[in-house]
Amino acid sequence: MTTLRHIKDIATRAEATLLQDAVGVAALAVMLVVGLHLPALI
């Protein structure tokens, strides 16, 4: 089994939660950026 096929199989099985995971990653990125810029605002 190739690595690409393995990743494709995982993505197919987790298709229901893929959008939720992407939203979670975006939220974490926003919190990181805000947290890093917060000391400059205070």
N, C-alpha and C positions, 0 to 999 in steps of 0.2 A: 504494500500500500504506500503510495507516494504521499509526501507531506501535503501537497496541494489537495489531493483527494480527501485526506484526513481532515483538513481545515474545512473543506466543502461539506463533509458529512456532519461535522460539529455545527456549522452554521445552519444546516437544514434542520437538525434536531432542535436547535435553540431559536428557531425563527419566531416563535411566539413572544419571546422576551427580548429579542434583538432591539426593538425600538425603545423599550424601557431602559435597556443597558446604555443605549446611545444618549438618551435624555439624562441619565445619571452621570455619564462621563462629561457631558456639557455642563451640568450643574456643578460638578467638582472643579472644572476648569474655570468657571465664573467665580466660584468662591476663592480659588487660588489667586486669581488676578486681583480681585477686590482686597483680599487679605494682604497681598504684597503692596498695594497702593494705599492702604489705609493709614499707615504711619505718616505718609506725606500729606494727608488731608487734616491730620490732627495737629 
